[in-house]
Amino acid sequence: VDAALCVLDATNEAETSRAARVIAVWPAVRFSVGVHPHQAGQFAGRVEEVESYLRGAIDRRSGTCAIGEIGLDYHYDYAPRDVQRQVFRSQIRVARDLGYPIVIHMREADDDTFAILSEGGELPGAGVFHCFTGDVETARRAVDLGFYVSFSGIVTFRTAESVRAAAAVIPDDRLLIETDAPYLAPVPHRGKQNEPAWVGLVADMVAGVRGVTSEELRRQTDAAFAALFRSGSAC
């Protein structure tokens, strides 16, 4: 792996404070900072503070070149849905202003997510649907909006036929893979704490459904990563 993106929770100071130590050891690592939809409730009644809060988190973290995870999660509903939507929109405004790509978390909220992403015109930095769990139609909606689609260990799960079908049709230049560590360890490690080193198993599965070698898949995803996350001056 030539480079990697580490996603940080902007509301967790202990987590974000480790960024400097990580980049000192692995200079190729870059960071994404955002308010996850699970934490959006912290801004209930003060959503107008989200933009300044996020900008402050970005300013404090060298190596930040993306905003996320941001989005909507209607499965757990840890935050009121209207607050989730407001916080999502606020962070998109920051991304549009800075020209940063966004890392999207979407769970059981497809229609609202796509509706919000369609507001205000094209995002200069585009973004990626992280840990994709949708079907072919949903993947095509993402690509049609100019976004990338990233696959995690879920693509190796026995019951994930629709996810594998989506992985088979994403254009080469819009395809990414990820670990989502410490979660979602790929088969045969499912149920264990996930490790970044196991991303190769994700690559092998995606390569198989696309009919290419693992080496070719890695070259394609490296190029897509570079195009998305290294295009901005912050990267």
N, C-alpha and C positions, 0 to 999 in steps of 0.2 A: 504494500500500500504506500503510495507516494504522498498522500495527504489525507486528512480526516477532519470532520466537523464534530465538535463536542457541543451538545446542547445543554445550556444552563438555565435554571429557573431564576428569573430576575428577582423573585421575592425571597430567595433563599441566600442570605449573605454568606453563610458557611460554605455553600456550594460554589458560589461565584468567586469567593476569595481564593479558591484553589487554582483558579485559571492561570495565574502567573507561574505557579510551581509546575503546572503541567506543560506550559509552553516552553519553560526553561529546559525541560528534559526532552520534549518532542516539539521542536520548532515548526514542524510542518502542520501541527494541529491549529485549527482556527475555531472560533467560538460563535455560537448563536445564542442570543439572550432574549428572553421574552417572558410574558406573563401567561402561564398555561391556563387553559379554561378551568381547570380544577381550582386554581387560586384566584380566579376572577372575582369571587365574592368578597375578597379583601377590599375591593374598590367600590362596593355597593354604597351608593349615596355620595361618592366622590370620584366618579368616573372621569371627571375633567382633569384629575391628577395623573392619569395613566401616562399620557404622553411625556410629561416632564419626568416622571419616575423612570420610564424606560430610557429616555435620553441620558439620564444620570447614570443608569446601570451600564449603558453602552460606553459612556465616557470613562468609566472606572475600569473597564476591562479591555486592555490592549489585545489585539488579535480578533476582536469581534467584527464579523463581516456579514452577519445575517440576523434576522429577528425571528425568534421562535423558541419553543413551540408555541404557536398561537392558533386559535381556532375555536371550535365548538365541540362540546361533549354532552350529548343528550342521553347517553347511556347511564352515567352515574349522576348527572345533574347536581354536582357538588356546589355549583353556583347557580343562582337564578338565570334562566335562559336569556332574559332581556339584558341582564348585566353581562353575561358572556358575549352577547352580540355587540354591545357598546364597547367593551374592552377590546374585542377583535377589531372593530372598525378603527378605534384609536391607534392601535399598533400598526395597522395597515397604513394609516396616514403618516406615521413616522417612517415606515419603510419606503413609502412613495417619496417623501421629502429627502431621505438620505440616499435613495437609489439602491437600498439593500434588498436582497432576496428574502423571502419569508419561508419558514418551515411550518407547515400546516398540520395541525392535529384535527382530525374529523372523525367523529364516531356517532353514528345514528343521527346525523345532522346534515345530510348531503344537500338538500334543497336550500336551506338557509346559508350554508357555507358557500355554495356556488353563487347564490344571489348576492351575497356581500362582496365576493371577489369580483363580481361583474360591475359593481358600482364604481363610478369615478374613473373609468377608463383603464387602460393597460398599466400594469405595474412595471416600472422601468427595470427593476431587478428580478422580476418573475419570482419563482419560488418552487417549492417541492411539496407534494403530498407525502408526508413521512409515514412509514409503517403502513403501507397501503393494504386495506382489507376489502376493497370493493370488487366489482365485477368489470367485465370488459367495457360495458357502456359507461360506467363511472370513470374508468381510466381514460376513455376517449374524451369525455367532457373536460377532464383536467388538462389533457394535452391540447385540446382545442382552445383553451383559455391561455395557452402559452406556458403551462407549468410542466415540471418534471414529476416523475412518479418513482417512489423508492420502496423497495421490498425488503422485508425483515425475515427473521426465522419462521414467521407464519407460513411463508411460501413452501416450507418443507413439511408442514403438517398434513397428515393423511386426509383430513376433511377439507383442505383448502383448495379444492379443484377450481373454484371460480377465481381465486387469487392467481393460481398458476396460469389460468387462461388469460388473465389480464397481463401477466408478465410476458406472455408469448407475443403480444401484439404492440407493445409500446415501441415507438420509434427508437432506433439506436441512440440518437442524440438526446433523448429525454428519459433515459433509463438510469436509475441509481440503485445501489444496494446499501444495506445498513445492518447494524447489530441490534440497536435498541437496548443494549446492555445497560443494566443487569437483567433485563426482562427478555422473555420470548426466545429462549435458547433454541437453536434449530435441532431437528432430529439428527443424530441419536441422543442429544443432550437435553431434550425437552424436559422441563421440570427442574432443571438445575439453574444455578445462577449463571447468567449468560456472560460470555467473555468476548471481547472484540476479536480475538484470534479466530473465533469460529465463523466470522463473516465469510470465509472461504467456502463453507458448506452452503450458505445462501447463494453464493456465486455459482457453485456447481449445479444447484437445482435450477436456477434461472437459466443458466447456459443450456441445460438439458432440454427445457421446454422450448427454447428458442432455436435449438438445432445448431449451436455453435460450440466451440471448445471453451473451457473455462478460461484459458489464456486470452482468447479473443473477447470474451465477456468482460474480463478485467480491463482490457485496453479500452473498450467502449465506455465502461463506467468511469474509468479514470478521466477520460476526455470529457465526459458529461459533467463530472464533478468540477473539473477545471473551468469549464465554460460557465457554470452557474456561480460558483463560490470564489473564483479568482478573478472574475471580470472587474470587480470594484476595486478602487484604490485601497480600501481598508484591508483587502486580502493580499 
